[in-house]
Amino acid sequence: MLPRPFEYVSAQSVGEAISFLARYGRDAKLLAGGQSLIPLMKLRLAAPKVVVDINRVAGLGGIQDDRGGWVIGALTRHREMERATAIQKEFPILGDTAVTLADPLVRNQGTVGGALAHADPASDWGTTFLALGAQLELQGPKGPRRVLIDSFFRDAFLTVLAPNEILTKIHLAHPGPRSGSAYSKLKRKTGDFATAATGVALTLNEQGGVSGARIALAAAGPTPIRAPKAEQALMGDRPDVAAAAQAAARAARPPKDLRGGTDYKTAMVEVHTYRAIERALERARGRKR
Ligand SMILES: Cc1cc2nc3c(=O)[nH]c(=O)nc-3n(C[C@H](O)[C@H](O)[C@H](O)COP(=O)(O)OP(=O)(O)OC[C@H]3O[C@@H](n4cnc5c(N)ncnc54)[C@H](O)[C@@H]3O)c2cc1C
C-alpha cells in the first residue's frame, strides 16, 4: 500500500527539527532510519501530515568516549553499533545485540534512537540499554533533559518523549572493573523480532561474588522490563544462575502470538536468561566468549 499524502521537510539542526515539531505538533513525525515509520505509513497505521527528516542534522550520530563515559548519538545506525569495537570492549552486550537485530538491510538504515523512540515491546536496543541503566538525553524547546531509561518507556509504543522533543543522545557510564554484559535472543529466523531475549549487565567484587546486576527482558510485557527478583537471586558470594533464570521467567508476561504461546515463551525466557548470565559472568571473570 502507499502512504497517505504528506509534506516532507528536512531539518539541518536539532533546533530546526524542534521548531518544525513545535509548528506542526502531533501532525508531524520525525524520520530517522525509516525502518519502523515507513512500514507503518504504508500500512496506514501512521498518517503524519508532515515528515521531518533528521538525517542531515549534524552532530546527531557517532559514538564517543567522553571523560565521564560513552555518548552514542541517536542517529547512530545499528550497523555502526555492530562495528564499534572500542565501546564493545567495555560493553560486549552491544555487539551481541547489534548482530541479532533484524537483518543487514535494516541494520544499514535503522538507528538506535529511532528504535528507542519507537518503543516496541520486543526492542532489542530498549532491552539492552535497560540492562545497562543508560541515561537518555531528550531535547525540546526548553533545552535538554536527561531521563533514566527505567522511566523512559510508558507503554507499548509509548515513551515520555513530548511531541516537540527529540531523543538526541544515549549516555553510558564507564563500567567498573570485573564487569560483564551479554544479550541472548531467540528468534524464528533472520530479520525477526525476539520470541524471547534477555540482557544482563553485572559486576563482581574482588572475591568473585556479584555486587551489582541488572537483568532486562524483551517481548515479556508491554515494554522491555527489568526482572528485580532475578537480579536479587544473582547477588552475593555464590550467584545462583538457575534461580535467577527461574525468577526472570516468573517476571515475564509474554503475549501469545504467531511466535508461540505464553508457556513456551516463558520457558524460553528462562533458557535465554540463563545463557546471558553465564556469558556475562565469564566476561566479568575475564574469560572472553
Ligand atoms: C524487517 C524488519 C525487522 C526488524 N527487526 C527488528 C528486531 O529484530 N529487533 C528490533 O529491535 N527492531 C527490529 N526492527 C525495527 C528496527 O530496529 C528499526 O530500525 C527501529 O525500530 C526504528 O529505527 P529507525 O531509525 O528506522 O526509526 P524510524 O522508523 O525513522 O522512526 C521510528 C519512530 O521513532 C521516531 N523517532 C526516530 N528517531 C527519533 C529521535 N531521535 N527522537 C525522537 N523520535 C524519533 C519516529 O518519529 C518514529 O515515530 C525491524 C524492522 C524491520 C523493517
The ligand as a MOL file (V3000), in Angstrom:
LIG
                    3D

  0  0  0     0  0            999 V3000
M  V30 BEGIN CTAB
M  V30 COUNTS 53 58 0 0 0
M  V30 BEGIN ATOM
M  V30 1 C 12.1930 -6.2940 8.6620 0
M  V30 2 C 12.4480 -5.6100 9.9740 0
M  V30 3 C 12.9350 -6.3500 11.0270 0
M  V30 4 C 13.1740 -5.7360 12.2610 0
M  V30 5 N 13.6670 -6.4920 13.2790 0
M  V30 6 C 13.9400 -5.9140 14.4700 0
M  V30 7 C 14.4770 -6.6680 15.5300 0
M  V30 8 O 14.7500 -7.8800 15.4120 0
M  V30 9 N 14.6890 -6.0410 16.7150 0
M  V30 10 C 14.4260 -4.7040 16.9040 0
M  V30 11 O 14.6360 -4.1920 17.9970 0
M  V30 12 N 13.9510 -3.9510 15.8860 0
M  V30 13 C 13.6980 -4.5230 14.6870 0
M  V30 14 N 13.2090 -3.7520 13.6520 0
M  V30 15 C 12.9930 -2.3060 13.8730 0
M  V30 16 C 14.2840 -1.5400 13.5470 0
M  V30 17 O 15.1810 -1.7150 14.6150 0
M  V30 18 C 14.0690 -0.0420 13.3480 0
M  V30 19 O 15.2600 0.4640 12.7930 0
M  V30 20 C 13.7950 0.7800 14.5720 0
M  V30 21 O 12.6980 0.2740 15.3000 0
M  V30 22 C 13.4240 2.2110 14.2210 0
M  V30 23 O 14.5730 2.9530 13.9200 0
M  V30 24 P 14.5690 3.9310 12.6880 0
M  V30 25 O 15.8090 4.7360 12.7850 0
M  V30 26 O 14.3610 3.1410 11.4620 0
M  V30 27 O 13.3340 4.8980 13.0430 0
M  V30 28 P 12.1480 5.4650 12.1600 0
M  V30 29 O 11.3980 4.3630 11.5100 0
M  V30 30 O 12.6310 6.5660 11.2870 0
M  V30 31 O 11.2710 6.0990 13.3360 0
M  V30 32 C 10.5990 5.2740 14.2620 0
M  V30 33 C 9.8190 6.1700 15.2520 0
M  V30 34 O 10.7310 6.8600 16.1100 0
M  V30 35 C 10.6080 8.2710 15.9600 0
M  V30 36 N 11.9800 8.7840 16.0330 0
M  V30 37 C 13.0250 8.4110 15.2600 0
M  V30 38 N 14.1500 8.9950 15.6870 0
M  V30 39 C 13.8050 9.7610 16.7480 0
M  V30 40 C 14.5380 10.5990 17.6320 0
M  V30 41 N 15.8760 10.7740 17.5120 0
M  V30 42 N 13.8730 11.2420 18.6220 0
M  V30 43 C 12.5330 11.0670 18.7750 0
M  V30 44 N 11.7860 10.2840 17.9750 0
M  V30 45 C 12.4200 9.6340 16.9730 0
M  V30 46 C 9.9230 8.4780 14.6150 0
M  V30 47 O 9.2020 9.6920 14.5620 0
M  V30 48 C 9.0080 7.2700 14.5610 0
M  V30 49 O 7.8520 7.5040 15.3410 0
M  V30 50 C 12.9430 -4.3340 12.4270 0
M  V30 51 C 12.4480 -3.5790 11.3440 0
M  V30 52 C 12.2000 -4.2130 10.1290 0
M  V30 53 C 11.6890 -3.3810 8.9830 0
M  V30 END ATOM
M  V30 BEGIN BOND
M  V30 1 1 1 2
M  V30 2 1 2 3
M  V30 3 2 2 52
M  V30 4 2 3 4
M  V30 5 1 4 5
M  V30 6 1 4 50
M  V30 7 2 5 6
M  V30 8 1 6 7
M  V30 9 1 6 13
M  V30 10 2 7 8
M  V30 11 1 7 9
M  V30 12 1 9 10
M  V30 13 2 10 11
M  V30 14 1 10 12
M  V30 15 2 12 13
M  V30 16 1 13 14
M  V30 17 1 14 15
M  V30 18 1 14 50
M  V30 19 1 15 16
M  V30 20 1 16 17
M  V30 21 1 16 18
M  V30 22 1 18 19
M  V30 23 1 18 20
M  V30 24 1 20 21
M  V30 25 1 20 22
M  V30 26 1 22 23
M  V30 27 1 23 24
M  V30 28 2 24 25
M  V30 29 1 24 26
M  V30 30 1 24 27
M  V30 31 1 27 28
M  V30 32 2 28 29
M  V30 33 1 28 30
M  V30 34 1 28 31
M  V30 35 1 31 32
M  V30 36 1 32 33
M  V30 37 1 33 34
M  V30 38 1 33 48
M  V30 39 1 34 35
M  V30 40 1 35 36
M  V30 41 1 35 46
M  V30 42 1 36 37
M  V30 43 1 36 45
M  V30 44 2 37 38
M  V30 45 1 38 39
M  V30 46 1 39 40
M  V30 47 2 39 45
M  V30 48 1 40 41
M  V30 49 2 40 42
M  V30 50 1 42 43
M  V30 51 2 43 44
M  V30 52 1 44 45
M  V30 53 1 46 47
M  V30 54 1 46 48
M  V30 55 1 48 49
M  V30 56 2 50 51
M  V30 57 1 51 52
M  V30 58 1 52 53
M  V30 END BOND
M  V30 END CTAB
M  END
